[in-house]
Amino acid sequence: MPENLTPLNAIGEFALINRLQAGLTLRQPGSVLGIGDDAAIIRPTAGMEQVMTTDLLVEGIHFDLSFCPLRHLGYKAVAVNVSDIAAMNALPTQLVVALSVGPRFTVEAVEELYAGMRLACEAYNVDLVGGDTTASRGGLTLAVTVLGEVAAGQAARRSGGKPTDLLCVSGDLGGAFMGLQVLEREKQAFLADPETQPELANYEYVVQRQLRPEARLDIVHELRELGVRPTSMIDVSDGLASEVLHLCAASGTGARVFSEFVPLANPTLEAAAEFNLDPITCALNGGEDYELLFTVPVTDHEKIKNHPDITILGHLTDKADGTNLITKAGQPVPLKAQGWTSF
Amino acid sequence: MPENLTPLNAIGEFALINRLQAGLTLRQPGSVLGIGDDAAIIRPTAGMEQVMTTDLLVEGIHFDLSFCPLRHLGYKAVAVNVSDIAAMNALPTQLVVALSVGPRFTVEAVEELYAGMRLACEAYNVDLVGGDTTASRGGLTLAVTVLGEVAAGQAARRSGGKPTDLLCVSGDLGGAFMGLQVLEREKQAFLADPETQPELANYEYVVQRQLRPEARLDIVHELRELGVRPTSMIDVSDGLASEVLHLCAASGTGARVFSEFVPLANPTLEAAAEFNLDPITCALNGGEDYELLFTVPVTDHEKIKNHPDITILGHLTDKADGTNLITKAGQPVPLKAQGWTSF
């Protein structure tokens, strides 16, 4: 360990908590008491319901520290949880972090991770109010739990979609998957020859999609401004196909997704071409785009059709019609979930 | 793997979630939507504040599956978090579980773990409303986050103690530590000679204290019934000495803890004698008793002095008087934190 770094066992758990706590501020009016007691104290807003979600990121399964900087990992851990809050049509308010780190981690490494989480807390206006930091025999594990608020009865469940509802998605898809392909190729090149410099300059967009995804809270705000309430919503973490199937299963509907409308960014198309991959397949089965997939009543078509960052992919149908991708030639092809199987 | 057990990768994440979800029921009126969407939906009770806490249990650090049955582990993971809620003078309402399991775990093993969590949810009247289950490269990691409620302004912080307040503790101390000593001795005997049968019959109480601690929600209820509001409170997870120091540091006070009043159960005394350990030291520095340490105004002395399960250990003092254990001979000895240092 270089001399300027501090092993975790040199300062102990309580001193570490004090150091991590130092940079935190509470922004939410409902955050009565943050880190430092047996539990945080929260004052919920009258008339609001809450949403609560937890997500675990495990080293070697969800991230590879050989190409994921700790600061980005901290940011991503918060973003992917906030994405679940956004997918309920809610806004995040407080979060807690449970962290276990192996013996090779230093105080400075944990501070980098927290710096990324603090950045994300600022970006999403959410307060880090509690945590647990402990040792592990292995790598890094990070469990973030976020609480959010939404006006009573306004939460968007997966189950609210109706046949004829328009099926919409924010942003573009497949980029995070292509970013992972690029990063893994560069890692292999580096392992083969440690003198190699990684060539990432041409892949900035897709690498950023993989390493630093953003939760689409902006879409939640904009739909409210447009007066559109999503009838159902889910975030795209496991690939479009898997999420359409989840949404249809919960809503008891089928769907028609037009392949020509699946939004793909140019850098994603270019990277897919280079890797000889079908970009539609990357969008359908690649994961971690963290866009929002949602349905709106067909009567809201006018309100959203010109939104620059929302694409209408197709529409829900009766369940009996199945859940199909419609090819450019007009052929229906049943969608299959090939999302992450982490086991 | 025996034929009647199912490897996790044979069923996949979504099927596993469905199986785990099957046995869950929602009891709390505020639990609007449980597992199965991007997030749970919770309706907070008007006029209440919430408390929120998270705790991580890591295999090889916090538990040893060679002597901790998975069902007990599941129960304990919930209990230790509920203990933090109790330490705020609150009652638990909802919880979420983030779980990562290595390749050697089976579906049946994860179901056992969940069975233990379900038992604890029943015992503490709390709803399991969400989770994340994923693979790991190593062992088992379990992060539980619990939400609780308390009437606005009635939460007990660590910082509310005043000089002259009586310092009280529930139950008895040092038992969980002695249980761990017994279990580790039997494990060593087993490793030396796998034919050995573990000899636990004489140690039932202390082993139970280690493997299946209970959160003292009963004390929270009873103090309310007695009309006693703790001025400060903390749960005893790292040993009495460490917790007294935390409470005094947060309250800006000193304390006098009379060693003759430290509550020790007979089985703890017997086990300590057998292991040649000072039982007071076990209470001060052993961890995981999960009793409640709290202060009450001296005017409440009459209300609690006859409670069979609350012991008055001493009282808070001015900060300048220090934080001392008073020996039977009347000598003050400064308390030192020797709690868990997990790094």
Interface residues (C-beta under 8 A of the other chain):
Chain A: P7 L8 N9 G12 E13 L16 V32 L33 G36 D37 D38 A39 A40 I41 I42 R43 P44 A46 M48 E49 Q50 V51 M52 T53 T54 D55 L56 V58 E59 G60 I61 H62 D84 I85 A87 M88 A90 Q94 V96 V97 A98 L99 S100 P103 V129 G130 G131 D132 T134 A135 S136 R137 G138 G139 T141 A143 T145 L147 G148 A152 A155 R157 R158 S159 M233 I234 D235 A250 W340 T341 S342 F343
Chain B: P7 L8 N9 G12 E13 L16 V32 L33 G36 D37 D38 A39 A40 I41 I42 R43 P44 A46 M48 E49 Q50 V51 M52 T53 T54 D55 L56 V58 E59 G60 I61 H62 D84 I85 A87 M88 A90 Q94 V96 V97 A98 L99 S100 P103 V129 G130 G131 D132 T134 A135 S136 R137 G138 G139 T141 A143 T145 L147 G148 A152 A155 R157 R158 S159 M233 I234 D235 A250 W340 T341 S342 F343
